[in-house]
Amino acid sequence: MALCKIPDTGGIDYNLLSSIVHNCVQEDKLSKLRATLSKRTREQRRQIVNQKVNGNTPLFTACQQGKVHFVNYLLDDCGADIEIKGIYEVQEEQTRHEVTPLWCAAVANKLDIVQTLVRHGANLNTPSDTESTPIRSACFMTNIPVIKFLVEHGADIHKPNVNGGTCLINAVQSAHLCMFLINKGADVNAVDNSKNTALHYAIREGVVESVKVLLKRKANPSMKNDMGDDALQSAASRGNVEIIDIIASMVGMRLEDKINAYELAGACHLDEKNDMASALKLWRKAMEMRYSDKNSLVLKVLPSEKKKVYNFAKEPENMKELEALADPEEIYMQTLLIRERILGPNHKDAVFGLMYRGAVYADSHRYQRCADLWKYAYTLRYKQDEPLNHDCLFTVQALVKFFWEVQMEQDNNNTDEKIQFYDALDVIEILTDQILAAKDYVAKSATKSEDQNTLSEFQLLLQLYLHMIHLFTRLECNQEEKYKFMTFVHRMVQEDPHCGNGQTLLHLAVDPMISLTGDEFYSNFPSLDVIQVLVTCGARVNAQCEKGNTPLLDCAKRHFEVGTRFDDNEISIIQFLINVGSHVDIMNEEGLTANRFLAKSTELSHSSMKYLSLKCLASTEIMKQGIPFENEIPFSLVTFVKLHGKKC
């Protein structure tokens, strides 16, 4: 057991006694516990029971396990500190949180323990490490008796957690609990950090009775969240016709809004439930409503041009055109057209529809259709002011992996479809812009305590870029097409993006570990073809990372660290790097050079020695002996000499 040690006094082994106390609680042996502590003073007992074992005090463990008799003894007879936090584990989420004994008991629905703790003066509103109070978390668990008791004794029902979630938002699974909290003064229109209200959450969870209660108690159905969804649009996007009808009957709405809601619901039924009959039924209902008043028709406002990405499909504008829909392919395109028209092309659900339908095509080996839709989704999700937003990262990651999966299928003669050059070119064009925008974003936001997640996401983009270069080396293209591709790579190399540890694209390209990018396998690295493209486009072969390693040194030392031999591919890479000017004797901050490792290789020792010039040897000796040189040699040679000693 991991003990939090305190100094021993009076010859008492507090660690041993604390361990015994914890075992007594876990084994439900109160009499043994009393006997163990009976001869100790109250102060000694207090020190013993306030000590943690495996992160928790005996009081916390007793509260978590619902052992009220232990709780009373530890508080009354031992003076246990009622506010010492322990570790609460959420198994489903695999997370751990620091919380008070009261928080733990409230979430565990141990009313008798909650009552005991409150009677002994526990702070009702001490939050967890995510700022969630005991009553807010109890609301999430719908522990109504506990919640009512806490409210009666003054618990704060208004305090949100770090994400802005309130007690009422957490209570939407129970209409009865929602009513109770509202009667106690909960703000029915309070919003979280994403501007979602309790009504949004009740609709999202499909809890009809809670929706009714919230609307009756003046929840505002017009409030929009960050995605621009009000109550009606939220219900429609989840295909919940019952809630659409409830909102319509209780609040009223414009006819056009109700029509849009049924059309969105139909799209949801087709995509998420694979229920084409229900989708067509809802679309027919919406079309009838468009023409229900001959003096005031509600006509669709459609784009002037049809889109190739949707196979030039268009939405029907009247019942006759709707009834003429027979081709399943065209019907599936309706879901994408409807979402883009009503929600807008940048709405998360509209783009999700593109990703979903593309995945369906990929599963049925219609690879070009998947490429069309996912590429379009990427163009919609990329925003220059948010180059590292998660949705965009997810999309480009999916695209690059998809391209390589198709390429491998083709290599194994499992498909006749090929990745089209201009599809890949479109992706690398956006990816180039994204990385360069992200480079500026990272540079502006970087501090001494840099956000490691941001740096990891940026490195992921760089690795994906290398996989795209690798893909291009496998695609058929003419000289003009190759020039277009190389233009983008040249632009990237000139901007010289690098990871948080100073590694450049060339450093990453020699690393076999990037074959596994973001826990997914893409293509095998290192690749001589990729390295040749980077060098041709101007990559600095002697660039040093923060540790002073060049790409050549990284490549050379890796094998000696893991105890393996160079294979033919790696030998070719090392020889290429040396031939294009990589210095074998550039020293890193540990005083190591590539030559030190290459000289141990029977295959490469002759290559390394061949490129050790007199100028290199002289520079090494100058740095080794600490000879002053900066004012004695031409300025153009100063940097060269410094490369041959430890990096400062």
Secondary structure, DSSP 4 states (H G I P E B T S, - for coil): --B------TT--HHHHHHHHHHHHHTT-HHHHHHHHTTS-HHHHHHHHTS-BTTB-HHHHHHHHT-HHHHHHHHHTT---TT--EEEEETTTTEEEEE-HHHHHHHTT-HHHHHHHHHTT--TT---TTS--HHHHHHHTT-HHHHHHHHHTT--SS---TT---HHHHTTT-HHHHHHHHHTT--TT---TT---HHHHHHHHT-HHHHHHHHHTT--TT---TT---HHHHHHHTT-HHHHHHHHHHT---HHHHHHHHHHHHHHHHHHH--HHHHHHHHHHHHHHHTS-TTS-------SS--GGGTT-----SHHHHHT---HHHHHHHHHHHHHHHH-TTSHHHHHHHHHHHHHHHHTT-HHHHHHHHHHHHHHH--TT-TT-HHHHHHHHHHHHHHHHHHHHHHTT--S----HHHHHHHHHHHHHHHHHHHHHHHHH--TT--HHHHHHHHHHHHHHHHHHHHHTTS---HHHHHHHHHHHHHHHHH--B-TTS-BHHHHHT-GGGGEETTEE-S-SS-HHHHHHHHHTT--TT---TT---HHHHHHHHHHHHT----HHHHHHHHHHHHTT--TT---TTS--HHHHHTT-TTTHHHHHHT--HHHHHHHHHHHHT---TTTS-HHHHHHHHTTS---
